[in-house]
Amino acid sequence: MPLNSSSPATPVSPSPIPLLDLRAQLASYRTEALAAIERVVDAQEMIMGPEVGAFERALATYAGVGHALGMSSGTDALLAALMALDVGPGDEVVTTTFSFFATAGVIARLGARPVFTDIDPATFNATPEALRAAVTPRTKAVIPVHLFGQMADVATLSTTPGLPPVIEDSAQSLGARLDGRMTGQYGAMTCVSFFPSKNLGGFGDGGATLTNDPVLAEKLAILRVHGSKPKYFHHVVGGNFRLDTLQAAVLAVKLPHLDTWADARRRNAARYDALFVESGLVSRGLVVTPPTSARAHHVYNQYVIRVPDRDALARALGERGIGTAVYYPRPLHLQPCFAGLGYGPGDFPEAERACAEVLALPVYPELPSGALERVVSEIGRFYGL
Ligand SMILES: Cc1ncc(COP(=O)(O)O)c(C=O)c1O
């Protein structure tokens, strides 16, 4: 429009605030990532090239563990971990009912039975007591999930006597700490995901299994190549669970940024907490902000509030250009594919209540200034404040 136009100004709608904007992050590592990709492409070692081992060493150092094994996804990292413990038909694996499907899917895929527990409403995580109570002589493993970036109490769990091996599902929580120790240092194995929306995301699928146990590390290394060792000789049945060289190259470039990005997420979360209090939404009981345990270093892969009338609020925010998501609308024990396990509505009331109330808000590190204020004020507007 020419500067001297006399037509009336059209109202400018504020720019959308997506739940996550990966392009906003790209600028901080784009040149390095493209150079790393170019090196892999030129070398044409696309499977188990040197970048995989280099990234695994960097990841193990970062997490303070002896071994990090790259895997094709967080799901396959969990599957391989259970296979390393020889989980199979007749076995039980105890886990939370409030998680992404993969946590339970891998148990069922091996012919074992997922045994679910409820969650602590304050942290969305299963408590050590609940997990312990679900253990029977058939239990082969326990999988606490560190949901949204905050660790479950694996410190207590890992020192509970008589417990089968603990596998930390840390798909959402790489870099999180509990009592000053990072995820990966408590469980027999710890599984992380590099799905692009995770705090350390690749350019596609990827994952890793971490362990301090050299015997498990060796098993995992064999399982991820169809159980083959030496090549073309198979003593066990594994799968193709390898991390692509290209993904490893990109992840190695991004890993040094992980703590800086997590710090920005933590600052955004603290600002949300303060804004929600100032808005009066908290004192009126309309918004419950995510409580953080004093023992936890939360890395806020998601900032998840609880609200009444959640679906209507999510719709209203969407209409005003604000992205949100519901993690998760249905607990695992009520998924149709698990109907045969015999669970029913009301079995895990806290998880079921969370499914009706939770809403994830934008918390990504590069959120433009003013975005948090706008999200909170739109939520206030929805509730008539
Ligand atoms: C808690 C949890 N477990 C497991 C997974 C599976 O990871 P992936 O998507 O990399 O297979 C995810 C990913 O969304 C997750 O959030």
The ligand as a Gaussian input file, in Angstrom:
#p B3LYP/6-31G(d) Opt

LIG

0 1
 C        7.278000     -40.474000      27.144000
 C        7.669000     -40.936000      25.773000
 N        8.127000     -42.186000      25.607000
 C        8.517000     -42.640000      24.414000
 C        8.450000     -41.850000      23.281000
 C        8.832000     -42.406000      21.976000
 O        9.812000     -41.683000      21.301000
 P        9.878000     -41.655000      19.702000
 O        8.765000     -40.765000      19.230000
 O       11.215000     -41.075000      19.409000
 O        9.729000     -43.035000      19.209000
 C        8.000000     -40.534000      23.403000
 C        7.944000     -39.648000      22.221000
 O        7.057000     -38.917000      21.971000
 C        7.579000     -40.062000      24.678000
 O        7.130000     -38.806000      24.834000

